[in-house]
Amino acid sequence: MRKATDVFGEWAEKGKDRGMEKPHAIPVDEMI
């Protein structure tokens, strides 16, 4: 099984992560 960070990194390189910024902003801010 591949690591989630590897998969998401590929998505980011391909632009597949677009549109995820706003829904994830609050939880990510809370984590960091």
CHARMM internal coordinates of N, CA and C (Angstrom, degrees):
IC EDIT
DIST 1 N 1 CA 1.4459
DIST 1 CA 1 C 1.5331
ANGL 1 N 1 CA 1 C 108.90
DIST 1 C 2 N 1.3151
ANGL 1 CA 1 C 2 N 115.77
DIHE 1 N 1 CA 1 C 2 N 138.19
DIST 2 N 2 CA 1.4666
ANGL 1 C 2 N 2 CA 120.82
DIHE 1 CA 1 C 2 N 2 CA -179.28
DIST 2 CA 2 C 1.5222
ANGL 2 N 2 CA 2 C 110.82
DIHE 1 C 2 N 2 CA 2 C -82.98
DIST 2 C 3 N 1.3243
ANGL 2 CA 2 C 3 N 115.99
DIHE 2 N 2 CA 2 C 3 N 150.94
DIST 3 N 3 CA 1.4594
ANGL 2 C 3 N 3 CA 121.24
DIHE 2 CA 2 C 3 N 3 CA 177.36
DIST 3 CA 3 C 1.5221
ANGL 3 N 3 CA 3 C 109.39
DIHE 2 C 3 N 3 CA 3 C -71.03
DIST 3 C 4 N 1.3238
ANGL 3 CA 3 C 4 N 115.64
DIHE 3 N 3 CA 3 C 4 N 142.46
DIST 4 N 4 CA 1.4649
ANGL 3 C 4 N 4 CA 120.59
DIHE 3 CA 3 C 4 N 4 CA 179.04
DIST 4 CA 4 C 1.5251
ANGL 4 N 4 CA 4 C 111.16
DIHE 3 C 4 N 4 CA 4 C -59.10
DIST 4 C 5 N 1.3285
ANGL 4 CA 4 C 5 N 117.21
DIHE 4 N 4 CA 4 C 5 N -36.17
DIST 5 N 5 CA 1.4645
ANGL 4 C 5 N 5 CA 119.66
DIHE 4 CA 4 C 5 N 5 CA -179.85
DIST 5 CA 5 C 1.5227
ANGL 5 N 5 CA 5 C 111.90
DIHE 4 C 5 N 5 CA 5 C -64.90
DIST 5 C 6 N 1.3275
ANGL 5 CA 5 C 6 N 117.04
DIHE 5 N 5 CA 5 C 6 N -33.66
DIST 6 N 6 CA 1.4683
ANGL 5 C 6 N 6 CA 120.28
DIHE 5 CA 5 C 6 N 6 CA 176.98
DIST 6 CA 6 C 1.5235
ANGL 6 N 6 CA 6 C 110.92
DIHE 5 C 6 N 6 CA 6 C -68.83
DIST 6 C 7 N 1.3208
ANGL 6 CA 6 C 7 N 115.82
DIHE 6 N 6 CA 6 C 7 N -44.48
DIST 7 N 7 CA 1.4686
ANGL 6 C 7 N 7 CA 120.27
DIHE 6 CA 6 C 7 N 7 CA -179.96
DIST 7 CA 7 C 1.5226
ANGL 7 N 7 CA 7 C 109.98
DIHE 6 C 7 N 7 CA 7 C -63.30
DIST 7 C 8 N 1.3337
ANGL 7 CA 7 C 8 N 116.65
DIHE 7 N 7 CA 7 C 8 N -47.89
DIST 8 N 8 CA 1.4590
ANGL 7 C 8 N 8 CA 119.32
DIHE 7 CA 7 C 8 N 8 CA -178.27
DIST 8 CA 8 C 1.5248
ANGL 8 N 8 CA 8 C 111.15
DIHE 7 C 8 N 8 CA 8 C -65.19
DIST 8 C 9 N 1.3312
ANGL 8 CA 8 C 9 N 116.76
DIHE 8 N 8 CA 8 C 9 N -35.71
DIST 9 N 9 CA 1.4601
ANGL 8 C 9 N 9 CA 120.00
DIHE 8 CA 8 C 9 N 9 CA 176.48
DIST 9 CA 9 C 1.5170
ANGL 9 N 9 CA 9 C 111.64
DIHE 8 C 9 N 9 CA 9 C -59.41
DIST 9 C 10 N 1.3280
ANGL 9 CA 9 C 10 N 116.30
DIHE 9 N 9 CA 9 C 10 N -41.05
DIST 10 N 10 CA 1.4713
ANGL 9 C 10 N 10 CA 120.26
DIHE 9 CA 9 C 10 N 10 CA 176.81
DIST 10 CA 10 C 1.5197
ANGL 10 N 10 CA 10 C 110.65
DIHE 9 C 10 N 10 CA 10 C -65.45
DIST 10 C 11 N 1.3248
ANGL 10 CA 10 C 11 N 116.51
DIHE 10 N 10 CA 10 C 11 N -41.38
DIST 11 N 11 CA 1.4655
ANGL 10 C 11 N 11 CA 120.00
DIHE 10 CA 10 C 11 N 11 CA 178.47
DIST 11 CA 11 C 1.5247
ANGL 11 N 11 CA 11 C 109.97
DIHE 10 C 11 N 11 CA 11 C -59.23
DIST 11 C 12 N 1.3347
ANGL 11 CA 11 C 12 N 115.97
DIHE 11 N 11 CA 11 C 12 N -44.52
DIST 12 N 12 CA 1.4622
ANGL 11 C 12 N 12 CA 120.33
DIHE 11 CA 11 C 12 N 12 CA -178.93
DIST 12 CA 12 C 1.5257
ANGL 12 N 12 CA 12 C 110.65
DIHE 11 C 12 N 12 CA 12 C -61.60
DIST 12 C 13 N 1.3194
ANGL 12 CA 12 C 13 N 116.69
DIHE 12 N 12 CA 12 C 13 N -41.77
DIST 13 N 13 CA 1.4634
ANGL 12 C 13 N 13 CA 120.43
DIHE 12 CA 12 C 13 N 13 CA 179.29
DIST 13 CA 13 C 1.5233
ANGL 13 N 13 CA 13 C 111.53
DIHE 12 C 13 N 13 CA 13 C -63.62
DIST 13 C 14 N 1.3297
ANGL 13 CA 13 C 14 N 116.95
DIHE 13 N 13 CA 13 C 14 N -33.18
DIST 14 N 14 CA 1.4647
ANGL 13 C 14 N 14 CA 121.57
DIHE 13 CA 13 C 14 N 14 CA -177.71
DIST 14 CA 14 C 1.5266
ANGL 14 N 14 CA 14 C 112.58
DIHE 13 C 14 N 14 CA 14 C -91.90
DIST 14 C 15 N 1.3442
ANGL 14 CA 14 C 15 N 117.54
DIHE 14 N 14 CA 14 C 15 N -4.30
DIST 15 N 15 CA 1.4592
ANGL 14 C 15 N 15 CA 120.89
DIHE 14 CA 14 C 15 N 15 CA 179.94
DIST 15 CA 15 C 1.5147
ANGL 15 N 15 CA 15 C 113.87
DIHE 14 C 15 N 15 CA 15 C 84.01
DIST 15 C 16 N 1.3348
ANGL 15 CA 15 C 16 N 117.52
DIHE 15 N 15 CA 15 C 16 N 7.54
DIST 16 N 16 CA 1.4632
ANGL 15 C 16 N 16 CA 120.67
DIHE 15 CA 15 C 16 N 16 CA -178.24
DIST 16 CA 16 C 1.5269
ANGL 16 N 16 CA 16 C 112.40
DIHE 15 C 16 N 16 CA 16 C -72.57
DIST 16 C 17 N 1.3326
ANGL 16 CA 16 C 17 N 117.16
DIHE 16 N 16 CA 16 C 17 N -13.01
DIST 17 N 17 CA 1.4568
ANGL 16 C 17 N 17 CA 120.69
DIHE 16 CA 16 C 17 N 17 CA -178.46
DIST 17 CA 17 C 1.5265
ANGL 17 N 17 CA 17 C 112.44
DIHE 16 C 17 N 17 CA 17 C -84.95
DIST 17 C 18 N 1.3150
ANGL 17 CA 17 C 18 N 117.18
DIHE 17 N 17 CA 17 C 18 N -5.82
DIST 18 N 18 CA 1.4636
ANGL 17 C 18 N 18 CA 119.92
DIHE 17 CA 17 C 18 N 18 CA -178.67
DIST 18 CA 18 C 1.5221
ANGL 18 N 18 CA 18 C 110.06
DIHE 17 C 18 N 18 CA 18 C -62.02
DIST 18 C 19 N 1.2957
ANGL 18 CA 18 C 19 N 115.19
DIHE 18 N 18 CA 18 C 19 N 137.75
DIST 19 N 19 CA 1.4551
ANGL 18 C 19 N 19 CA 120.61
DIHE 18 CA 18 C 19 N 19 CA -178.66
DIST 19 CA 19 C 1.5179
ANGL 19 N 19 CA 19 C 112.76
DIHE 18 C 19 N 19 CA 19 C 94.44
DIST 19 C 20 N 1.3197
ANGL 19 CA 19 C 20 N 117.14
DIHE 19 N 19 CA 19 C 20 N -11.12
DIST 20 N 20 CA 1.4631
ANGL 19 C 20 N 20 CA 120.55
DIHE 19 CA 19 C 20 N 20 CA 179.08
DIST 20 CA 20 C 1.5283
ANGL 20 N 20 CA 20 C 111.96
DIHE 19 C 20 N 20 CA 20 C -91.01
DIST 20 C 21 N 1.3384
ANGL 20 CA 20 C 21 N 116.71
DIHE 20 N 20 CA 20 C 21 N -9.61
DIST 21 N 21 CA 1.4567
ANGL 20 C 21 N 21 CA 119.74
DIHE 20 CA 20 C 21 N 21 CA -173.90
DIST 21 CA 21 C 1.5252
ANGL 21 N 21 CA 21 C 112.15
DIHE 20 C 21 N 21 CA 21 C -60.76
DIST 21 C 22 N 1.3330
ANGL 21 CA 21 C 22 N 116.43
DIHE 21 N 21 CA 21 C 22 N -52.55
DIST 22 N 22 CA 1.4686
ANGL 21 C 22 N 22 CA 119.70
DIHE 21 CA 21 C 22 N 22 CA -175.63
DIST 22 CA 22 C 1.5246
ANGL 22 N 22 CA 22 C 112.78
DIHE 21 C 22 N 22 CA 22 C -64.86
DIST 22 C 23 N 1.3311
ANGL 22 CA 22 C 23 N 119.72
DIHE 22 N 22 CA 22 C 23 N -48.13
DIST 23 N 23 CA 1.4688
ANGL 22 C 23 N 23 CA 118.74
DIHE 22 CA 22 C 23 N 23 CA -179.17
DIST 23 CA 23 C 1.5275
ANGL 23 N 23 CA 23 C 113.50
DIHE 22 C 23 N 23 CA 23 C -63.13
DIST 23 C 24 N 1.3274
ANGL 23 CA 23 C 24 N 117.59
DIHE 23 N 23 CA 23 C 24 N -27.14
DIST 24 N 24 CA 1.4590
ANGL 23 C 24 N 24 CA 120.41
DIHE 23 CA 23 C 24 N 24 CA -176.62
DIST 24 CA 24 C 1.5239
ANGL 24 N 24 CA 24 C 113.54
DIHE 23 C 24 N 24 CA 24 C -97.13
DIST 24 C 25 N 1.3226
ANGL 24 CA 24 C 25 N 118.43
DIHE 24 N 24 CA 24 C 25 N -8.66
DIST 25 N 25 CA 1.4633
ANGL 24 C 25 N 25 CA 121.29
DIHE 24 CA 24 C 25 N 25 CA -173.52
DIST 25 CA 25 C 1.5275
ANGL 25 N 25 CA 25 C 112.90
DIHE 24 C 25 N 25 CA 25 C -59.10
DIST 25 C 26 N 1.3128
ANGL 25 CA 25 C 26 N 118.13
DIHE 25 N 25 CA 25 C 26 N -48.77
DIST 26 N 26 CA 1.4689
ANGL 25 C 26 N 26 CA 120.95
DIHE 25 CA 25 C 26 N 26 CA -176.95
DIST 26 CA 26 C 1.5284
ANGL 26 N 26 CA 26 C 111.67
DIHE 25 C 26 N 26 CA 26 C -64.92
DIST 26 C 27 N 1.3541
ANGL 26 CA 26 C 27 N 119.53
DIHE 26 N 26 CA 26 C 27 N -51.21
DIST 27 N 27 CA 1.4652
ANGL 26 C 27 N 27 CA 118.30
DIHE 26 CA 26 C 27 N 27 CA 178.97
DIST 27 CA 27 C 1.5292
ANGL 27 N 27 CA 27 C 113.30
DIHE 26 C 27 N 27 CA 27 C -60.77
DIST 27 C 28 N 1.3267
ANGL 27 CA 27 C 28 N 116.83
DIHE 27 N 27 CA 27 C 28 N -38.08
DIST 28 N 28 CA 1.4635
ANGL 27 C 28 N 28 CA 119.60
DIHE 27 CA 27 C 28 N 28 CA -179.98
DIST 28 CA 28 C 1.5267
ANGL 28 N 28 CA 28 C 109.90
DIHE 27 C 28 N 28 CA 28 C -66.54
DIST 28 C 29 N 1.3283
ANGL 28 CA 28 C 29 N 117.03
DIHE 28 N 28 CA 28 C 29 N -43.10
DIST 29 N 29 CA 1.4658
ANGL 28 C 29 N 29 CA 119.75
DIHE 28 CA 28 C 29 N 29 CA 177.56
DIST 29 CA 29 C 1.5224
ANGL 29 N 29 CA 29 C 111.08
DIHE 28 C 29 N 29 CA 29 C -58.99
DIST 29 C 30 N 1.3288
ANGL 29 CA 29 C 30 N 117.19
DIHE 29 N 29 CA 29 C 30 N -38.34
DIST 30 N 30 CA 1.4642
ANGL 29 C 30 N 30 CA 120.61
DIHE 29 CA 29 C 30 N 30 CA 179.32
DIST 30 CA 30 C 1.5257
ANGL 30 N 30 CA 30 C 111.41
DIHE 29 C 30 N 30 CA 30 C -67.97
DIST 30 C 31 N 1.3287
ANGL 30 CA 30 C 31 N 117.17
DIHE 30 N 30 CA 30 C 31 N -32.93
DIST 31 N 31 CA 1.4630
ANGL 30 C 31 N 31 CA 120.24
DIHE 30 CA 30 C 31 N 31 CA -179.68
DIST 31 CA 31 C 1.5238
ANGL 31 N 31 CA 31 C 112.13
DIHE 30 C 31 N 31 CA 31 C -74.74
DIST 31 C 32 N 1.3371
ANGL 31 CA 31 C 32 N 115.97
DIHE 31 N 31 CA 31 C 32 N -34.76
DIST 32 N 32 CA 1.4626
ANGL 31 C 32 N 32 CA 118.25
DIHE 31 CA 31 C 32 N 32 CA -177.95
DIST 32 CA 32 C 1.4921
ANGL 32 N 32 CA 32 C 108.19
DIHE 31 C 32 N 32 CA 32 C -103.02
END
COOR INIT
IC SEED 1 N 1 CA 1 C
IC BUILD
